[in-house]
């Protein structure tokens, strides 16, 4: 613990004054006054290590204090403490946004958000927000200083003409000084991306005094995992630098190898393809170091799940998981549904067969929506986009991202086609003579699309080992088949058709409940287990 030389009081780093300050006599100090740091080639420092007995998380702090809860799993048991000598990171970006400011930002963000669990607005819980320095790798990527290119720029002119200008010259491939990548498996990469960017250029040489009053996590993901990602970022930066150097600022400039590719937005045509490929790959990922970045951390625990609110301690940008309070949601939904049913009953009257066809179609659409939510949940729960997760490799991540882009593209096309289908055949419903054909189209669509969605739902739920979600998906498709059977049998009593409508709508309702269930799980994560966390810095060595 840093003690005040004047009164012996505890020293903490004051965010507003950007200096270490005594809590009792308010004397401010320069960090250099409190001992040597990395600038004086001191590569280790003594600190207290706090270990959570429930999840294995380790956080450090130079302050000797009692830690009554874990910010990562929400456990309220007192954490074990030990003293250790920790390797000093190279740089640190001090907190710039105070806890009071974050409380206000958090309160403003939750205004108007309905159906939130009460715990999210509990002042006592909000006050447990903690400042934690999260480890990042600051990786430098170098290109050759300048590269010779033959550049072709194309400018569109009226009457389908183009003006083509050729330039030959030496272009700079400047990139950022360093690229930051999350070095802690405790912070999911997809969550960390929500509060970026951090400015490594504003970081200062590390000194333990900056940690006074805060905590720090440790690096446990080796930087090699992120080299391909940094390479891609550096390549894009180099392309932007070349574009900026092109004389035709408003031209359509595209970077290509020797063969023109219309899908690419720039044309840079070097004399040789090998020169082109070499020019878009950094000559070296020359060096890296560990940097600590400021993050405000707030945990909401519900049974065996935790939801996080995290914020960038330098600029205040934050992300929060927002689950839905299901009892509150369904109570309001039931009231709205009852009012709408009463109003529509006074305006519209549907034949029993027509009502059943529409109910079958609603189930098919709900299955589509459910499968879409299920895909997002699978990605979230299996950490497919978290490169810091031990089971994810850079190649697997790249393939997953490509599949997700393709799936989103296919999803957009499917939504457009569905609305075209609804518009066309829905219009035929209004024509008495065409009702049979329109009903056949809606039923056929429901059976085929429902079968495809059921197959996908079963495949996805197996990945999650969730029997409940699989059973609900199967049951929903059964309601479609049961409704089709009723339309084929054509019972005499209309009660059969209305009973079929109710049966189908119950299937759609069960799917909707599971969608909210999946959303709530997606707005949280399982209790973390970090008992086997490896040392990223040691691996890097």
C-alpha positions in Angstrom: 0.0 0.0 0.0 1.2 3.5 -0.8 1.3 5.6 2.4 1.3 9.4 2.5 4.7 10.7 3.7 3.0 13.6 5.5 0.3 11.8 7.5 0.6 8.1 6.8 -2.8 8.0 5.2 -3.7 5.8 2.3 -2.9 7.1 -1.2 -5.2 6.5 -4.2 -5.1 7.6 -7.8 -7.4 10.6 -8.2 -9.1 10.4 -11.6 -10.1 14.1 -11.7 -6.6 15.4 -10.7 -4.8 12.6 -12.6 -2.4 12.3 -9.7 -2.0 10.0 -6.7 -3.7 11.8 -3.7 -3.8 11.1 0.0 -7.3 10.2 1.1 -6.9 12.0 4.5 -4.8 15.2 3.9 -5.5 15.5 0.1 -1.9 16.0 -0.7 -1.2 15.3 -4.3 2.0 13.5 -5.6 3.7 12.8 -8.8 3.9 9.0 -9.5 7.7 9.3 -9.5 7.6 10.6 -5.9 6.2 7.1 -4.9 9.1 5.0 -6.0 10.6 3.8 -9.3 8.6 2.4 -12.2 9.1 0.9 -15.6 10.7 4.1 -16.7 13.5 3.4 -14.3 13.8 -0.2 -15.6 12.0 -1.8 -12.6 10.3 -4.7 -14.3 8.5 -6.2 -11.3 6.5 -4.8 -8.4 5.0 -6.2 -5.2 1.2 -6.4 -5.0 -1.6 -8.3 -3.3 -3.2 -11.0 -5.3 -6.9 -11.8 -4.6 -8.1 -15.2 -5.7 -11.8 -16.1 -5.9 -12.5 -19.5 -4.4 -15.6 -20.0 -6.6 -14.3 -19.2 -10.1 -10.5 -19.0 -9.8 -10.2 -15.4 -10.9 -7.1 -13.6 -9.8 -7.0 -9.8 -9.6 -4.2 -7.7 -8.2 -4.0 -4.4 -6.3 -1.2 -2.7 -4.5 -3.7 -1.8 -1.8 -3.9 -4.1 1.2 -7.7 -4.4 1.6 -10.5 -6.8 2.2 -12.2 -7.8 -1.1 -15.7 -8.9 -0.3 -17.0 -10.0 -3.8 -15.7 -11.1 -7.1 -16.3 -8.8 -10.1 -16.2 -11.7 -12.6 -18.6 -14.3 -11.1 -20.5 -12.1 -8.6 -19.6 -14.3 -5.7 -19.9 -12.4 -2.4 -17.5 -14.5 -0.4 -14.3 -12.9 0.8 -11.5 -13.5 -1.7 -8.2 -15.2 -0.6 -5.2 -12.9 -0.4 -1.5 -13.4 -0.9 1.4 -11.3 -1.8 3.4 -11.8 -5.0 5.9 -10.2 -7.2 4.3 -9.4 -10.6 5.9 -8.6 -13.9 5.3 -5.0 -14.8 3.5 -4.2 -18.0 5.2 -1.7 -20.3 2.4 1.0 -20.4 -0.8 1.9 -18.7 -3.7 4.2 -19.8 -5.0 5.8 -16.5 -8.7 6.1 -15.8 -10.2 9.4 -17.2 -13.9 8.8 -16.4 -14.8 8.8 -12.7 -17.1 6.3 -11.0 -19.6 9.1 -10.3 -19.7 9.9 -14.1 -20.2 6.2 -14.9 -23.1 6.0 -12.5 -24.8 8.8 -14.3 -24.1 7.3 -17.7 -25.5 4.0 -16.6 -28.6 5.6 -15.1 -29.2 7.6 -18.3 -28.8 4.5 -20.5 -31.4 2.5 -18.5 -34.0 5.2 -18.6 -37.0 4.0 -20.6 -35.7 0.3 -20.7 -38.6 -1.8 -19.7 -38.8 -5.4 -18.4 -35.4 -5.2 -16.7 -34.9 -7.2 -13.5 -35.0 -5.0 -10.4 -31.4 -5.9 -9.6 -30.2 -3.8 -12.5 -31.4 -0.6 -11.0 -30.6 -1.4 -7.3 -28.4 1.5 -6.1 -26.4 -0.8 -3.8 -25.6 -3.1 -6.7 -24.7 -0.1 -9.0 -22.3 1.2 -6.3 -20.4 -2.1 -6.5 -19.0 -1.0 -9.9 -15.2 -1.5 -9.9 -12.3 -0.1 -11.8 -10.2 -2.9 -13.2 -7.2 -2.5 -15.5 -7.6 -5.2 -18.2 -4.4 -6.5 -20.0 -4.0 -5.9 -23.7 -1.2 -6.7 -26.2 0.1 -3.6 -28.0 1.5 -5.1 -31.2 3.5 -3.2 -33.8 3.2 -4.1 -37.5 5.7 -2.8 -40.0 5.5 -2.4 -43.8 8.3 -1.3 -46.0 8.6 2.5 -45.6 7.5 3.2 -49.2 6.4 0.9 -52.1 6.4 1.6 -55.8 3.0 1.2 -57.5 1.4 1.8 -60.8 -2.0 3.1 -59.7 -5.1 3.3 -61.9 -8.0 5.5 -60.8 -11.4 5.4 -62.5 -13.8 8.4 -62.4 -17.4 7.9 -63.7 -18.7 10.4 -66.2 -22.1 11.1 -67.7 -23.4 8.9 -70.6 -21.6 5.8 -69.1 -18.1 7.1 -69.8 -15.2 6.8 -67.5 -12.0 8.8 -67.1 -9.0 6.6 -66.4 -5.8 8.1 -65.0 -2.6 6.2 -64.4 0.0 7.2 -61.8 3.3 5.7 -61.1 5.0 6.6 -57.9 6.2 5.7 -54.5 3.4 5.4 -51.9 3.6 5.2 -48.1 2.0 2.3 -46.3 1.8 4.1 -42.9 -0.1 2.2 -40.2 -0.9 2.9 -36.6 1.9 2.9 -34.1 0.5 -0.2 -32.4 -2.6 -2.4 -32.5 -4.4 -3.4 -29.3 -5.7 -6.9 -28.7 -7.5 -8.2 -25.6 -5.0 -10.4 -23.6 -7.4 -11.8 -21.0 -9.7 -14.8 -21.4 -11.8 -13.3 -18.7 -13.1 -10.7 -21.1 -14.9 -12.1 -24.1 -13.5 -10.6 -27.3 -17.0 -9.7 -28.6 -17.7 -7.8 -25.4 -14.4 -6.1 -25.4 -15.0 -4.9 -28.9 -18.1 -3.0 -27.7 -16.1 -0.5 -25.6 -13.2 0.0 -28.0 -11.2 1.9 -29.0 -8.5 2.5 -26.4 -5.8 4.9 -27.4 -2.4 3.3 -26.8 -0.8 6.5 -27.9 -2.2 8.2 -24.8 -0.7 5.5 -22.5 2.1 6.3 -20.2 5.0 4.2 -18.8 3.7 1.9 -16.1 4.0 2.7 -12.5 2.3 0.8 -9.6 0.9 4.1 -8.3 -1.6 4.3 -11.1 -3.2 1.1 -9.7 -3.8 2.6 -6.2 -7.5 2.3 -5.5 -8.0 0.0 -8.5 -7.5 -3.6 -9.5 -5.8 -5.3 -12.4 -6.3 -8.6 -14.3 -3.5 -10.7 -15.7 -2.6 -11.5 -19.3 -3.3 -15.2 -20.0 -3.8 -15.3 -23.8 -0.5 -15.3 -25.8 -0.1 -12.6 -28.5 0.5 -15.1 -31.2 -3.2 -15.9 -31.3 -3.9 -12.4 -32.6 -1.1 -12.0 -35.1 -3.4 -12.8 -38.1 -6.0 -10.3 -36.9 -3.3 -7.6 -36.4 -2.0 -8.4 -39.9 -5.5 -7.8 -41.4 -5.9 -4.5 -39.5 -2.5 -3.3 -40.6 -3.2 -4.2 -44.2 -6.4 -2.2 -44.1 -4.5 0.8 -42.6 -2.0 0.5 -45.4 -4.7 0.5 -48.1 -6.2 3.7 -46.5 -2.8 5.4 -46.6 -2.4 4.6 -50.3 -5.9 5.8 -51.1 -5.1 9.1 -49.3 -2.0 9.6 -51.3 -3.7 9.1 -54.7 -4.0 12.5 -56.5 -7.7 11.9 -57.6 -9.4 12.2 -54.3 -12.9 11.7 -55.6 -12.0 8.9 -58.0 -13.1 5.3 -57.7 -9.8 3.9 -56.6 -9.4 0.1 -56.3 -6.5 -2.0 -55.0 -6.0 -5.1 -57.1 -3.4 -7.5 -58.2 -2.7 -7.7 -61.9 -6.2 -8.8 -62.7 -9.1 -6.4 -62.1 -11.7 -7.5 -59.5 -14.9 -5.5 -59.6 -15.7 -6.5 -56.0 -12.7 -4.7 -54.6 -12.9 -0.9 -54.1 -9.4 0.1 -55.3 -7.1 -0.5 -58.3 -3.5 -0.7 -57.5 -1.7 -2.6 -60.2 2.0 -3.3 -59.5 4.2 -4.7 -62.3 4.4 -8.1 -60.6 1.8 -10.1 -58.6 4.4 -11.2 -56.0 5.2 -7.6 -55.3 1.5 -6.9 -54.8 1.1 -9.8 -52.3 4.2 -8.8 -50.4 3.1 -5.2 -50.3 -0.2 -6.1 -48.4 1.5 -8.2 -45.8 3.5 -6.4 -43.0 7.2 -7.0 -43.4 7.2 -7.9 -39.7 5.1 -8.0 -36.6 8.2 -6.7 -35.0 7.4 -6.4 -31.3 4.7 -6.3 -28.7 4.3 -5.4 -25.1 1.7 -5.7 -22.4 -0.5 -2.6 -21.7 -3.1 -2.1 -19.1 -6.4 -0.4 -20.2 -9.0 1.0 -17.8 -12.4 -0.7 -17.6 -15.3 -0.1 -15.2 -16.8 -3.5 -14.3 -20.3 -4.2 -12.9 -21.6 -7.7 -12.4 -25.3 -8.9 -12.1 -25.6 -12.5 -10.9 -28.8 -14.6 -11.3 -28.4 -18.2 -10.1 -25.7 -19.8 -12.2 -25.5 -17.0 -14.8 -23.8 -13.5 -14.7 -24.5 -10.4 -16.8 -21.9 -7.7 -17.2 -21.9 -4.0 -17.6 -18.4 -2.8 -18.7 -17.3 0.6 -19.7 -14.2 2.2 -21.2 -12.6 4.0 -18.4 -10.9 6.5 -20.7 -13.9 7.7 -22.8 -17.0 6.4 -21.0 -18.2 4.2 -23.9 -20.0 1.2 -22.3 -21.8 -2.1 -23.0 -24.4 -3.8 -20.8 -26.2 -7.1 -21.0 -30.0 -6.4 -20.7 -32.0 -9.5 -19.9 -35.8 -9.5 -19.8 -37.9 -10.0 -16.6 -40.2 -12.7 -18.1 -43.1 -12.4 -15.6 -43.3 -8.7 -16.1 -43.0 -9.1 -19.9 -45.8 -11.7 -20.3 -48.1 -9.8 -18.0 -47.9 -6.7 -20.2 -48.1 -8.8 -23.4 -51.2 -10.7 -22.3 -53.0 -7.4 -21.5 -52.1 -6.0 -25.0 -53.1 -9.2 -26.7 -56.5 -9.2 -25.0 -57.2 -5.6 -26.1 -56.2 -6.3 -29.7 -58.2 -9.5 -29.8 -61.3 -7.7 -28.6 -60.9 -4.9 -31.1 -60.1 -7.1 -34.1 -63.1 -9.4 -33.3 -65.4 -6.4 -33.8 -63.8 -5.6 -37.2 -62.8 -8.9 -38.9 -64.5 -12.3 -39.1 -62.5 -15.2 -40.4 -63.8 -18.5 -41.6 -62.6 -21.4 -39.3 -60.5 -22.9 -42.1 -58.9 -19.5 -42.9 -58.0 -19.0 -39.3 -56.4 -22.4 -39.1 -54.3 -21.8 -42.2 -53.1 -18.5 -40.8 -52.3 -20.1 -37.5 -50.2 -22.8 -39.2 -48.3 -20.1 -41.1 -47.7 -18.1 -37.9 -46.1 -21.2 -36.4 -43.8 -21.5 -39.4 -42.7 -17.9 -39.2 -42.1 -18.2 -35.4 -39.9 -21.3 -36.1 -37.9 -19.1 -38.5 -37.5 -16.4 -35.9 -36.7 -18.9 -33.2 -34.0 -20.6 -35.3 -32.4 -17.1 -36.0 -32.3 -16.4 -32.2 -30.9 -19.9 -31.6 -28.0 -19.4 -34.0 -27.0 -16.2 -32.1 -27.3 -18.1 -28.8 -25.1 -20.9 -30.1 -22.4 -18.4 -31.2 -22.6 -16.7 -27.8 -22.6 -19.8 -25.7 -19.8 -21.7 -27.5 -17.5 -18.6 -27.8 -17.2 -19.1 -31.5 -16.1 -15.4 -32.0 -13.9 -15.2 -29.0 -10.3 -15.6 -30.2 -9.2 -15.5 -26.5 -11.1 -18.7 -25.8 -8.8 -21.7 -25.7 -10.9 -23.8 -28.1 -10.9 -21.1 -30.8 -8.1 -21.0 -33.4 -7.6 -18.0 -35.8 -8.4 -20.2 -38.8 -11.6 -21.5 -37.2 -12.6 -17.9 -36.2 -12.1 -16.7 -39.8 -14.2 -19.6 -41.2 -16.9 -18.9 -38.6 -17.1 -15.2 -39.5 -17.4 -16.1 -43.1 -20.3 -18.5 -42.4 -22.0 -15.9 -40.3 -21.8 -13.3 -43.1 -23.2 -15.8 -45.6 -25.9 -16.8 -43.2 -26.9 -13.2 -42.6 -27.0 -12.6 -46.4 -29.2 -15.7 -46.8 -31.4 -14.6 -43.9 -32.0 -11.2 -45.5 -32.9 -12.9 -48.8 -35.3 -15.3 -47.0 -37.0 -12.4 -45.2 -37.5 -10.5 -48.4 -38.9 -13.6 -50.2 -41.2 -14.3 -47.2 -42.7 -10.9 -47.4 -43.2 -11.1 -51.1 -44.9 -14.5 -50.6 -47.1 -13.0 -47.9 -48.0 -10.0 -50.0 -48.9 -12.1 -53.1 -50.8 -15.0 -51.6 -52.2 -12.8 -48.8 -53.9 -10.8 -51.5 -55.4 -13.9 -53.0 -57.0 -14.6 -49.7 -59.3 -11.7 -50.5 -60.5 -13.3 -53.7 -63.1 -16.0 -52.9 -62.4 -18.1 -55.9 -58.6 -18.1 -55.2 -58.9 -19.1 -51.5 -58.1 -22.8 -52.1 -54.9 -22.1 -54.1 -53.7 -19.5 -51.6 -54.4 -21.8 -48.6 -52.5 -24.6 -50.4 -49.6 -22.2 -50.9 -49.5 -21.1 -47.3 -49.7 -24.7 -46.0 -47.0 -26.0 -48.4 -44.7 -23.2 -47.4 -45.3 -23.9 -43.7 -44.5 -27.6 -44.1 -41.4 -27.2 -46.2 -39.9 -24.2 -44.3 -40.8 -25.8 -41.0 -39.1 -29.0 -41.9 -35.9 -27.2 -42.8 -36.0 -25.1 -39.6 -36.7 -28.2 -37.5 -33.6 -29.9 -38.9 -31.5 -26.8 -38.1 -33.0 -26.5 -34.6 -32.2 -30.1 -33.8 -28.6 -29.7 -35.0 -28.1 -26.4 -33.0 -29.7 -27.7 -29.8 -27.4 -30.8 -29.9 -24.4 -28.4 -29.8 -26.0 -26.8 -26.7 -27.0 -30.2 -25.2 -30.4 -28.6 -24.6 -33.2 -31.2 -24.6 -35.9 -28.6 -23.7 -35.2 -26.4 -26.8 -35.2 -29.4 -29.1 -38.5 -30.7 -27.7 -40.2 -27.3 -28.1 -39.0 -27.1 -31.7 -40.3 -30.6 -32.5 -43.6 -29.8 -30.7 -44.1 -26.7 -32.8 -43.6 -28.6 -36.0 -46.1 -31.2 -34.8 -48.7 -28.4 -34.5 -48.2 -27.6 -38.1 -48.7 -31.2 -39.2 -51.8 -31.5 -36.9 -53.3 -28.4 -38.5 -52.6 -29.7 -42.0 -54.3 -33.0 -41.1 -57.4 -31.2 -39.9 -57.6 -29.2 -43.2 -57.4 -32.5 -45.1 -59.9 -34.4 -43.0 -62.4 -31.5 -43.0 -64.4 -32.3 -39.8 -68.0 -31.2 -39.8 -67.8 -29.2 -36.5 -66.1 -25.8 -36.6 -64.9 -26.5 -33.1 -62.2 -28.8 -34.5 -60.8 -26.0 -36.6 -60.8 -23.5 -33.7 -59.2 -26.2 -31.5 -56.5 -26.6 -34.2 -56.0 -22.8 -34.2 -55.5 -22.8 -30.4 -53.2 -25.8 -30.7 -51.0 -24.0 -33.3 -50.9 -20.8 -31.4 -49.8 -22.6 -28.2 -46.9 -24.0 -30.3 -46.1 -20.5 -31.5 -46.4 -19.2 -27.9 -44.0 -21.9 -26.6 -41.5 -21.0 -29.3 -41.8 -17.3 -28.3 -41.2 -18.2 -24.7 -38.0 -20.1 -25.7 -36.9 -17.2 -27.8 -37.0 -14.9 -24.7 -35.3 -17.7 -22.7 -32.5 -17.8 -25.3 -32.2 -14.0 -25.4 -31.9 -13.9 -21.6 -29.2 -16.6 -21.7 -27.5 -14.6 -24.5 -27.7 -11.5 -22.2 -25.6 -13.4 -19.6 -23.0 -16.1 -19.5 -22.2 -19.1 -17.4 -20.3 -18.6 -14.2 -16.7 -18.4 -15.3 -14.1 -21.0 -14.3 -10.5 -19.7 -14.4 -8.8 -22.3 -12.2 -6.6 -23.4 -15.2 -5.7 -20.0 -16.6 -2.3 -20.0 -18.2 0.1 -17.1 -18.2 0.0 -15.2 -21.4 3.1 -13.3 -20.7 5.1 -16.4 -19.9 3.8 -18.1 -23.1 4.9 -15.0 -25.1 8.4 -15.4 -23.7 
